Amino acid sequence: PYVMDPVMIATSGDRLVSDEAVNFLKSKLIPTATVITPNRSEAEVLADMSIDCESDITTAANRILQDLGPQVVIIKGGHIGEDATDYAFTKDGDMHTWTSPKYDTVHTHGTGCTFSAVIT
């Protein structure tokens, strides 16, 4: 399995790559991935939509699955609501969530990359 964390946008909202790089990810890398693990901002770019609530997460994940081709999308949703919730969607239509308390700290840099490495 190929697990990909499409690091494009930092949690702060800062864009980390060019439009050309995003297009390359969408057309060449993501279609070959088994699992992708975007954060909310990255999922917005990949699905070409805004994510403002939980139902938007489902819509975005389904767009990514249908349009870009991975088998599983895990949207790291620690940025919506009071708790930190990750949402996993499969091409077969299954959905799973994992929720834990959200911690107010500045020491979260790299946690998404670590998450992707662990599920590899």
C-alpha positions in Angstrom: 0.0 0.0 0.0 1.0 3.5 -0.8 0.1 6.1 1.9 0.4 9.7 0.9 0.2 12.8 3.0 -0.4 15.6 0.4 1.4 18.3 2.3 0.3 21.4 0.4 -1.2 23.7 3.1 -0.1 24.2 6.6 -2.6 24.1 9.5 -2.0 27.9 9.7 -3.4 28.2 6.2 -0.1 29.0 4.6 0.2 27.5 1.1 3.4 25.4 0.8 3.5 24.5 -2.9 2.7 26.0 -6.3 -0.4 25.4 -8.4 1.7 23.4 -10.7 2.7 21.1 -7.8 -1.0 20.7 -6.8 -1.9 19.7 -10.3 0.9 17.1 -10.3 -0.3 15.7 -7.0 -3.9 15.5 -8.3 -3.0 14.0 -11.7 0.0 11.7 -11.0 0.5 10.9 -7.3 -2.9 10.7 -5.7 -4.4 8.3 -8.3 -1.7 5.8 -7.4 -2.2 6.1 -3.7 -4.0 3.6 -1.6 -4.6 6.0 1.2 -4.3 9.8 1.3 -4.4 11.9 4.5 -5.1 15.5 3.8 -5.9 18.1 6.5 -9.0 20.1 6.1 -7.4 22.8 4.0 -5.7 20.3 1.7 -9.0 18.5 1.3 -10.6 21.8 0.3 -8.1 22.2 -2.5 -8.3 18.6 -3.6 -12.1 18.6 -3.7 -12.3 22.2 -5.0 -14.8 23.2 -2.3 -15.0 24.9 1.1 -15.3 22.7 4.2 -17.3 24.5 6.9 -19.1 21.6 8.7 -19.1 17.8 9.0 -21.4 17.2 6.1 -18.9 19.1 3.9 -16.2 16.7 5.0 -18.3 13.8 3.6 -18.9 15.6 0.3 -15.2 16.5 -0.1 -14.1 13.0 0.7 -16.5 11.5 -1.9 -15.3 14.0 -4.5 -11.7 13.1 -3.8 -12.5 9.3 -4.0 -14.4 9.7 -7.2 -12.3 12.3 -9.0 -8.8 11.5 -7.9 -8.8 7.7 -7.4 -7.4 6.8 -4.0 -9.0 3.8 -2.2 -9.2 5.6 1.2 -9.3 9.3 2.2 -8.6 10.2 5.8 -9.4 13.8 6.4 -7.7 15.0 9.6 -10.5 17.1 11.1 -8.9 18.5 14.1 -9.8 22.0 12.9 -13.6 21.7 13.2 -15.4 21.6 16.5 -14.3 21.3 20.1 -12.8 17.8 19.7 -10.2 16.5 17.2 -11.9 14.1 14.8 -10.4 12.2 11.9 -12.7 11.0 9.2 -11.9 7.9 7.1 -13.9 7.2 3.9 -13.4 4.2 1.6 -14.2 3.8 -2.1 -16.7 1.1 -1.0 -18.7 3.6 0.9 -17.6 2.9 4.4 -17.0 5.7 6.9 -15.2 5.7 10.2 -14.4 8.4 12.7 -12.0 8.7 15.6 -12.5 11.5 18.1 -10.3 12.6 21.0 -9.9 15.8 23.1 -8.3 18.7 21.3 -5.3 20.1 23.1 -4.5 23.8 22.9 -0.8 23.8 22.2 1.7 25.2 19.7 3.6 21.9 19.6 1.6 20.3 16.8 3.9 20.8 13.8 4.5 17.5 12.0 1.7 15.6 13.7 -0.1 14.9 10.3 3.1 13.6 8.8 3.6 11.3 11.8 0.0 10.1 11.6 0.6 9.1 7.9 3.9 7.4 8.8 2.2 5.3 11.5 -0.5 4.0 9.2 2.1 3.0 6.6 
